[in-house]
Amino acid sequence: MEIVPMEERHLDSLARLEALCFPQPWSREALAGELPNPNVCFLVCMEGGQALGYGGMHYALDEFYVDNIAVYPQHRGRGAGKAILAALVEAARARGGRFISLEVRPSNRPAVGLYKGAGFLEAGRRKNFYTQPLEDGLILTKSFLGEG
């Protein structure tokens, strides 16, 4: 597996992945709109010329926010999500991040386990954050303060 920056050539596959994974998926156009954005980091996990999954985050100054991490169902459980998350965390750290945060459905136990296993801590909940179905968003944060 190799983690590479998202490029135009990845967009069709990532749009299909979004449609598979999320009730309100990002479109190909929305993903393409992030390519020129200087305040994003979108990474793709590749193997044998095929996208296994991707993750993306936005940032302002030293605050980083993970938008999405998604892995094709047939490739789950092989470490792609963990590799994507680790690469995003390292990118935030390398860019001088103070912390990185995200929301996740509490019912998404594999994702919650992934994030907590990477050192993210629960910071709160956003009431009715998700729709289709309606569910709170668990806020998870990883601080870089005190490192190094």
MDAnalysis code that builds the backbone (N, CA, C; Angstrom):
import MDAnalysis as mda
import numpy as np

u = mda.Universe.empty(444, n_residues=148, atom_resindex=np.repeat(np.arange(148), 3), trajectory=True)
u.add_TopologyAttr("name", ["N", "CA", "C"] * 148)
u.add_TopologyAttr("resid", np.arange(1, 149))
u.add_TopologyAttr("resname", ["MET", "GLU", "ILE", "VAL", "PRO", "MET", "GLU", "GLU", "ARG", "HIS", "LEU", "ASP", "SER", "LEU", "ALA", "ARG", "LEU", "GLU", "ALA", "LEU", "CYS", "PHE", "PRO", "GLN", "PRO", "TRP", "SER", "ARG", "GLU", "ALA", "LEU", "ALA", "GLY", "GLU", "LEU", "PRO", "ASN", "PRO", "ASN", "VAL", "CYS", "PHE", "LEU", "VAL", "CYS", "MET", "GLU", "GLY", "GLY", "GLN", "ALA", "LEU", "GLY", "TYR", "GLY", "GLY", "MET", "HIS", "TYR", "ALA", "LEU", "ASP", "GLU", "PHE", "TYR", "VAL", "ASP", "ASN", "ILE", "ALA", "VAL", "TYR", "PRO", "GLN", "HIS", "ARG", "GLY", "ARG", "GLY", "ALA", "GLY", "LYS", "ALA", "ILE", "LEU", "ALA", "ALA", "LEU", "VAL", "GLU", "ALA", "ALA", "ARG", "ALA", "ARG", "GLY", "GLY", "ARG", "PHE", "ILE", "SER", "LEU", "GLU", "VAL", "ARG", "PRO", "SER", "ASN", "ARG", "PRO", "ALA", "VAL", "GLY", "LEU", "TYR", "LYS", "GLY", "ALA", "GLY", "PHE", "LEU", "GLU", "ALA", "GLY", "ARG", "ARG", "LYS", "ASN", "PHE", "TYR", "THR", "GLN", "PRO", "LEU", "GLU", "ASP", "GLY", "LEU", "ILE", "LEU", "THR", "LYS", "SER", "PHE", "LEU", "GLY", "GLU", "GLY"])
u.atoms.positions = np.array([
    [0.843, -1.184, 0.000],
    [0.000, 0.000, 0.000],
    [0.885, 1.243, 0.000],
    [0.402, 2.245, -0.710],
    [1.124, 3.509, -0.816],
    [0.122, 4.655, -0.629],
    [0.505, 5.662, 0.132],
    [-0.336, 6.843, 0.338],
    [0.196, 7.957, -0.554],
    [-0.691, 8.499, -1.406],
    [-0.304, 9.548, -2.352],
    [-1.300, 10.700, -2.267],
    [-0.886, 11.903, -2.667],
    [-1.835, 13.018, -2.711],
    [-2.938, 12.748, -3.747],
    [-4.151, 13.187, -3.442],
    [-5.265, 13.043, -4.370],
    [-4.984, 13.855, -5.632],
    [-5.257, 13.232, -6.780],
    [-5.097, 13.879, -8.076],
    [-6.351, 13.657, -8.910],
    [-6.429, 14.358, -10.010],
    [-7.554, 14.242, -10.952],
    [-7.830, 12.782, -11.316],
    [-6.785, 12.002, -11.529],
    [-6.940, 10.605, -11.950],
    [-7.666, 9.735, -10.915],
    [-7.749, 10.176, -9.671],
    [-8.403, 9.414, -8.610],
    [-9.894, 9.726, -8.470],
    [-10.346, 10.806, -9.064],
    [-11.668, 11.349, -8.726],
    [-12.838, 10.427, -9.040],
    [-12.827, 9.739, -10.170],
    [-13.948, 8.842, -10.490],
    [-14.078, 7.740, -9.446],
    [-12.970, 7.130, -9.089],
    [-12.984, 6.060, -8.093],
    [-13.418, 6.574, -6.726],
    [-12.947, 7.754, -6.343],
    [-13.293, 8.298, -5.029],
    [-14.757, 8.720, -4.960],
    [-15.300, 9.221, -6.059],
    [-16.726, 9.565, -6.083],
    [-17.575, 8.299, -5.949],
    [-17.161, 7.199, -6.590],
    [-17.878, 5.926, -6.423],
    [-17.791, 5.455, -4.971],
    [-16.625, 5.592, -4.370],
    [-16.428, 5.202, -2.973],
    [-17.327, 6.024, -2.053],
    [-17.379, 7.329, -2.278],
    [-18.260, 8.195, -1.479],
    [-19.705, 7.709, -1.547],
    [-20.175, 7.391, -2.769],
    [-21.556, 6.943, -2.945],
    [-21.817, 5.618, -2.228],
    [-20.809, 4.765, -2.142],
    [-20.942, 3.497, -1.431],
    [-21.003, 3.679, 0.084],
    [-20.280, 4.663, 0.602],
    [-20.061, 4.768, 2.037],
    [-20.951, 5.745, 2.781],
    [-21.446, 6.772, 2.107],
    [-22.106, 7.854, 2.832],
    [-23.482, 8.172, 2.254],
    [-24.482, 8.458, 3.131],
    [-25.807, 8.815, 2.643],
    [-25.832, 10.172, 1.936],
    [-24.893, 11.038, 2.240],
    [-24.770, 12.333, 1.572],
    [-23.339, 12.453, 1.035],
    [-23.058, 11.734, -0.053],
    [-21.682, 11.652, -0.547],
    [-21.206, 12.929, -1.225],
    [-19.889, 13.128, -1.175],
    [-19.271, 14.187, -1.956],
    [-19.318, 13.751, -3.415],
    [-19.628, 14.662, -4.294],
    [-19.649, 14.371, -5.728],
    [-18.237, 14.452, -6.300],
    [-18.084, 13.975, -7.514],
    [-16.799, 14.105, -8.204],
    [-16.420, 15.574, -8.300],
    [-17.403, 16.420, -8.591],
    [-17.152, 17.855, -8.725],
    [-16.686, 18.469, -7.404],
    [-17.306, 18.046, -6.305],
    [-16.892, 18.560, -4.999],
    [-15.459, 18.137, -4.677],
    [-15.127, 16.893, -4.971],
    [-13.759, 16.425, -4.762],
    [-12.790, 17.195, -5.651],
    [-13.157, 17.390, -6.899],
    [-12.300, 18.135, -7.825],
    [-12.084, 19.559, -7.342],
    [-13.095, 20.130, -6.718],
    [-12.989, 21.490, -6.206],
    [-11.954, 21.642, -5.102],
    [-11.583, 20.531, -4.468],
    [-10.573, 20.576, -3.406],
    [-9.145, 20.544, -3.958],
    [-8.963, 20.105, -5.196],
    [-7.607, 19.967, -5.746],
    [-6.793, 21.263, -5.692],
    [-7.351, 22.414, -6.046],
    [-6.545, 23.637, -5.999],
    [-6.530, 24.344, -4.638],
    [-7.268, 23.822, -3.673],
    [-7.398, 24.475, -2.368],
    [-6.092, 24.339, -1.581],
    [-5.464, 25.445, -1.195],
    [-4.197, 25.357, -0.459],
    [-4.348, 24.952, 1.005],
    [-5.587, 24.916, 1.505],
    [-5.816, 24.609, 2.920],
    [-6.439, 23.235, 3.135],
    [-6.060, 22.291, 2.273],
    [-6.549, 20.928, 2.405],
    [-5.402, 19.943, 2.270],
    [-5.668, 18.754, 2.735],
    [-4.772, 17.624, 2.522],
    [-5.665, 16.416, 2.260],
    [-5.746, 15.990, 1.001],
    [-6.517, 14.809, 0.626],
    [-5.533, 13.765, 0.131],
    [-5.601, 12.576, 0.736],
    [-4.651, 11.512, 0.446],
    [-5.390, 10.251, 0.016],
    [-4.766, 9.495, -0.882],
    [-5.363, 8.272, -1.414],
    [-4.453, 7.098, -1.100],
    [-5.048, 6.006, -0.639],
    [-4.313, 4.766, -0.403],
    [-4.422, 3.922, -1.671],
    [-3.277, 3.658, -2.277],
    [-3.226, 2.931, -3.549],
    [-2.535, 1.585, -3.369],
    [-2.944, 0.627, -4.194],
    [-2.264, -0.658, -4.257],
    [-2.484, -1.223, -5.656],
    [-1.394, -1.525, -6.329],
    [-1.498, -2.087, -7.672],
    [-2.254, -1.200, -8.639],
    [-2.098, 0.110, -8.514],
    [-2.774, 1.039, -9.407],
    [-4.238, 1.274, -9.087],
    [-4.717, 0.712, -7.989],
    [-6.124, 0.825, -7.614],
    [-6.250, 1.592, -6.300],
    [-7.235, 2.493, -6.242],
    [-7.516, 3.219, -5.002],
    [-8.276, 2.296, -4.052],
    [-7.710, 2.113, -2.855],
    [-8.378, 1.312, -1.826],
    [-9.268, 2.179, -0.953],
    [-8.861, 3.446, -0.798],
    [-9.598, 4.375, 0.044],
    [-8.922, 5.725, 0.027],
    [-9.501, 6.642, 0.769],
    [-8.932, 7.992, 0.835],
    [-9.353, 8.678, 2.121],
    [-8.685, 9.777, 2.401],
    [-9.050, 10.620, 3.523],
    [-8.703, 12.056, 3.203],
    [-9.434, 12.954, 3.816],
    [-9.164, 14.361, 3.562],
    [-9.410, 15.204, 4.795],
    [-8.652, 16.303, 4.858],
    [-8.849, 17.246, 5.963],
    [-8.622, 18.666, 5.479],
    [-9.274, 19.576, 6.160],
    [-9.104, 21.011, 5.944],
    [-8.361, 21.579, 7.144],
    [-7.707, 22.697, 6.943],
    [-7.046, 23.331, 8.067],
    [-7.003, 24.838, 7.918],
    [-6.936, 25.476, 9.072],
    [-6.762, 26.922, 9.174],
    [-5.771, 27.149, 10.302],
    [-4.699, 27.845, 9.966],
    [-3.616, 28.076, 10.921],
    [-3.137, 26.738, 11.481],
    [-3.315, 26.499, 12.778],
    [-2.806, 25.267, 13.374],
    [-3.918, 24.305, 13.802],
    [-5.118, 24.495, 13.241],
    [-6.259, 23.641, 13.559],
    [-6.629, 22.805, 12.343],
    [-6.696, 21.486, 12.516],
    [-6.951, 20.547, 11.428],
    [-8.242, 19.787, 11.698],
    [-9.017, 19.569, 10.632],
    [-10.314, 18.920, 10.748],
    [-10.442, 17.839, 9.674],
    [-10.590, 16.589, 10.085],
    [-10.761, 15.482, 9.148],
    [-12.200, 15.497, 8.638],
    [-12.334, 15.602, 7.320],
    [-13.656, 15.581, 6.690],
    [-14.172, 14.164, 6.530],
    [-13.359, 13.312, 5.920],
    [-13.772, 11.951, 5.599],
    [-12.577, 11.028, 5.569],
    [-12.830, 9.803, 5.953],
    [-11.945, 8.687, 5.654],
    [-12.868, 7.576, 5.186],
    [-12.573, 7.011, 4.027],
    [-13.413, 5.950, 3.480],
    [-12.533, 4.909, 2.801],
    [-12.918, 3.655, 2.957],
    [-12.211, 2.539, 2.335],
    [-13.257, 1.661, 1.654],
    [-12.955, 1.222, 0.431],
    [-13.857, 0.312, -0.263],
    [-14.128, -0.906, 0.620],
    [-15.390, -1.341, 0.711],
    [-15.738, -2.459, 1.603],
    [-14.863, -3.703, 1.415],
    [-14.529, -4.039, 0.184],
    [-13.740, -5.251, -0.060],
    [-12.281, -5.122, 0.399],
    [-11.863, -3.915, 0.754],
    [-10.485, -3.704, 1.204],
    [-10.391, -3.371, 2.695],
    [-11.497, -3.389, 3.382],
    [-11.489, -3.072, 4.814],
    [-10.828, -4.195, 5.609],
    [-10.261, -3.815, 6.737],
    [-9.628, -4.793, 7.604],
    [-8.214, -5.152, 7.208],
    [-7.658, -4.444, 6.232],
    [-6.292, -4.728, 5.764],
    [-5.309, -3.618, 6.125],
    [-5.785, -2.597, 6.844],
    [-4.893, -1.537, 7.293],
    [-4.914, -0.269, 6.467],
    [-5.757, -0.207, 5.444],
    [-5.806, 1.002, 4.605],
    [-6.293, 2.203, 5.409],
    [-7.365, 2.043, 6.172],
    [-7.884, 3.153, 6.976],
    [-6.864, 3.631, 7.994],
    [-6.186, 2.703, 8.621],
    [-5.158, 3.046, 9.601],
    [-4.013, 3.805, 8.935],
    [-3.617, 3.371, 7.737],
    [-2.530, 4.041, 7.010],
    [-2.940, 5.456, 6.589],
    [-4.175, 5.611, 6.142],
    [-4.674, 6.929, 5.736],
    [-4.707, 7.860, 6.944],
    [-5.261, 7.386, 8.053],
    [-5.338, 8.212, 9.263],
    [-3.943, 8.600, 9.736],
    [-3.021, 7.650, 9.767],
    [-1.654, 7.952, 10.201],
    [-1.014, 9.004, 9.302],
    [-1.261, 8.927, 8.006],
    [-0.697, 9.908, 7.075],
    [-1.313, 11.287, 7.282],
    [-2.613, 11.346, 7.564],
    [-3.255, 12.631, 7.843],
    [-2.714, 13.238, 9.140],
    [-2.576, 12.421, 10.164],
    [-2.038, 12.908, 11.434],
    [-0.619, 13.435, 11.236],
    [0.185, 12.699, 10.501],
    [1.563, 13.134, 10.259],
    [1.597, 14.423, 9.441],
    [0.699, 14.558, 8.468],
    [0.634, 15.786, 7.667],
    [0.258, 16.977, 8.545],
    [-0.694, 16.779, 9.463],
    [-1.089, 17.861, 10.377],
    [0.077, 18.250, 11.279],
    [0.754, 17.255, 11.805],
    [1.909, 17.505, 12.674],
    [3.001, 18.248, 11.891],
    [3.289, 17.805, 10.678],
    [4.344, 18.412, 9.857],
    [4.019, 19.851, 9.473],
    [2.720, 20.180, 9.401],
    [2.300, 21.537, 9.044],
    [2.139, 22.420, 10.278],
    [2.613, 21.955, 11.421],
    [2.561, 22.768, 12.639],
    [1.246, 22.727, 13.368],
    [0.474, 21.660, 13.167],
    [-0.823, 21.555, 13.818],
    [-0.739, 21.518, 15.332],
    [-1.695, 22.168, 15.950],
    [-1.842, 22.135, 17.406],
    [-2.731, 20.961, 17.798],
    [-3.739, 20.684, 16.943],
    [-4.605, 19.531, 17.171],
    [-5.302, 19.173, 15.867],
    [-5.881, 17.977, 15.870],
    [-6.674, 17.498, 14.743],
    [-7.965, 16.938, 15.337],
    [-9.096, 17.259, 14.709],
    [-10.370, 16.797, 15.247],
    [-11.256, 16.253, 14.133],
    [-12.329, 15.603, 14.542],
    [-13.277, 15.016, 13.592],
    [-14.557, 14.674, 14.325],
    [-15.599, 14.371, 13.561],
    [-16.825, 13.806, 14.103],
    [-17.004, 12.421, 13.497],
    [-17.607, 11.551, 14.289],
    [-17.902, 10.200, 13.831],
    [-19.208, 9.760, 14.481],
    [-19.938, 8.928, 13.768],
    [-21.152, 8.363, 14.347],
    [-20.758, 7.411, 15.483],
    [-21.352, 7.554, 16.662],
    [-21.043, 6.608, 17.743],
    [-21.347, 5.163, 17.346],
    [-22.301, 4.959, 16.457],
    [-22.660, 3.604, 16.017],
    [-21.622, 3.001, 15.070],
    [-20.717, 3.810, 14.549],
    [-19.678, 3.314, 13.637],
    [-18.493, 2.815, 14.472],
    [-18.689, 1.680, 15.087],
    [-17.700, 1.154, 16.033],
    [-16.326, 0.911, 15.421],
    [-16.234, 0.395, 14.187],
    [-14.892, 0.232, 13.615],
    [-14.145, 1.566, 13.494],
    [-14.849, 2.621, 13.075],
    [-14.202, 3.932, 12.934],
    [-13.831, 4.503, 14.300],
    [-14.730, 4.395, 15.264],
    [-14.425, 4.890, 16.616],
    [-13.191, 4.173, 17.151],
    [-13.111, 2.873, 16.945],
    [-11.953, 2.101, 17.387],
    [-10.673, 2.520, 16.687],
    [-10.774, 2.788, 15.391],
    [-9.619, 3.258, 14.629],
    [-9.093, 4.563, 15.210],
    [-9.984, 5.520, 15.420],
    [-9.570, 6.834, 15.910],
    [-9.024, 6.769, 17.334],
    [-9.719, 6.062, 18.198],
    [-9.242, 5.961, 19.581],
    [-7.913, 5.211, 19.643],
    [-7.747, 4.214, 18.790],
    [-6.488, 3.490, 18.722],
    [-5.331, 4.361, 18.266],
    [-5.642, 5.440, 17.537],
    [-4.621, 6.376, 17.063],
    [-4.404, 7.526, 18.047],
    [-5.035, 7.443, 19.212],
    [-4.810, 8.451, 20.241],
    [-5.806, 9.592, 20.275],
    [-6.899, 9.484, 19.528],
    [-7.938, 10.513, 19.591],
    [-8.747, 10.306, 20.862],
    [-9.106, 11.411, 21.504],
    [-9.883, 11.380, 22.737],
    [-11.232, 12.043, 22.525],
    [-12.230, 11.569, 23.246],
    [-13.568, 12.143, 23.141],
    [-13.580, 13.540, 23.744],
    [-14.090, 14.508, 22.965],
    [-14.131, 15.901, 23.412],
    [-15.562, 16.415, 23.553],
    [-16.545, 15.614, 23.145],
    [-17.934, 16.038, 23.256],
    [-18.797, 15.387, 22.199],
    [-20.023, 15.919, 22.079],
    [-20.978, 15.422, 21.086],
    [-21.676, 16.592, 20.419],
    [-21.983, 16.415, 19.167],
    [-22.812, 17.378, 18.437],
    [-24.182, 16.728, 18.263],
    [-25.183, 17.290, 18.935],
    [-26.535, 16.743, 18.933],
    [-27.102, 16.719, 17.510],
    [-27.609, 15.563, 17.106],
    [-28.251, 15.383, 15.793],
    [-27.373, 15.866, 14.636],
    [-26.099, 15.642, 14.731],
    [-25.138, 16.095, 13.712],
    [-25.360, 15.392, 12.376],
    [-25.661, 14.105, 12.427],
    [-25.852, 13.314, 11.211],
    [-27.334, 13.146, 10.905],
    [-27.633, 13.030, 9.633],
    [-28.984, 12.702, 9.182],
    [-28.894, 11.411, 8.369],
    [-30.031, 10.829, 8.106],
    [-30.113, 9.620, 7.266],
    [-29.215, 8.496, 7.757],
    [-29.383, 7.957, 8.925],
    [-30.346, 8.288, 9.968],
    [-29.807, 9.361, 10.924],
    [-30.739, 9.955, 11.636],
    [-30.401, 10.991, 12.614],
    [-29.571, 10.382, 13.745],
    [-28.445, 11.015, 14.032],
    [-27.556, 10.512, 15.087],
    [-26.623, 11.637, 15.520],
    [-26.254, 11.613, 16.793],
    [-25.269, 12.574, 17.289],
    [-23.927, 12.331, 16.617],
    [-23.079, 13.333, 16.636],
    [-21.706, 13.198, 16.176],
    [-20.782, 13.189, 17.377],
    [-19.989, 12.155, 17.504],
    [-18.996, 12.071, 18.564],
    [-17.783, 12.886, 18.124],
    [-17.408, 13.888, 18.905],
    [-16.250, 14.735, 18.586],
    [-15.007, 14.092, 19.184],
    [-14.041, 13.798, 18.340],
    [-12.781, 13.217, 18.781],
    [-11.647, 14.158, 18.397],
    [-10.681, 14.302, 19.282],
    [-9.569, 15.232, 19.076],
    [-8.253, 14.577, 19.478],
    [-7.231, 14.886, 18.724],
    [-5.868, 14.459, 19.053],
    [-5.026, 15.728, 19.133],
    [-4.422, 15.949, 20.291],
    [-3.603, 17.144, 20.507],
    [-2.142, 16.820, 20.237],
    [-1.441, 17.797, 19.674],
    [-0.002, 17.663, 19.442],
    [0.794, 18.476, 20.472],
    [0.100, 19.172, 21.349],
    [0.796, 19.965, 22.376],
    [1.558, 19.033, 23.314],
    [2.732, 19.419, 23.678],
    [3.535, 18.613, 24.579],
    [4.339, 17.535, 23.891],
    [4.202, 17.421, 22.562],
    [5.006, 16.443, 21.829],
    [6.365, 17.038, 21.480],
    [7.309, 16.158, 21.340],
    [8.614, 16.548, 20.826],
    [9.457, 17.225, 21.796],
])
